Amino acid sequence: MWNYEKRLEFPVNIKNPNPMLAQAIISQYGGPDGEMGASMRYLSQRYSMPDRKVAGLLTDIGVSVL
């Protein structure tokens, strides 16, 4: 049913690795102030909303950030 191919959409050729830049990029995705943290906050706050439209909006924002 599923066909999984482990290949990138675009080829990546790293000529000069930069660990400091890599650390900054990773912290923006997975750090406490990163995109994943923001997405999880939106998705968890939706359960405390009394209005269903606002809960739906928070769900849409949280999913689109991922």
N, C-alpha and C positions, 0 to 999 in steps of 0.2 A: 504494500500500500504506500509506503514512503520510500523515497529514494534520496539518501543523504550523500552529498558529495562535499568533501572537506576541501574547498578551494575558495579563494577570495574572488570577489566580483571584479576587482581591478588588481593587477600585479603590484606588489610593493617591493621596491628595491632600496634598502637602507644602505647608504654609502658611509655616512658618518653618524654613528649612534650618539644620542644626546640624552643621558640618563636624567638630567635635571628637567628637561622639557617633557620627557616621558612621565616623570613624577607629577608635574603640574597638570598634564592632560588627564592622568588617571585620577587625581584628586578632584578634578572638575566633574568627572562622571560618577565616582563612587564615594567621594568624601562627604563629610557632614553637611557641607554647603553645596554639594554637587547635584547633578540632574536626578540621580536615582533617589537621593534623600528627598528632594522636592516632590518627586512623583509619589513616593510612599506617603508623604504628609498629605497630599491632596486626596489620595485614595483612602487613607484612614480617617480624615476629617469628614468624609461624605456620610459616614454612619451617624454622626451627631447632628446632621441638618434636619430640621423639622419639615422643610419644604422639599418635595420630591424633585422639583425642577432644579433647585440649587444642588441637590445631591447628584443629579444627572450631569450638571455642568462640571462639578468637581471630578466626577468619573471621567468625563471626556477630556478634561485638562490633564488629569493624572495619567491617562493612557497615552495621550499624544506626546507627553514629555518623554516617555520611554521610547 
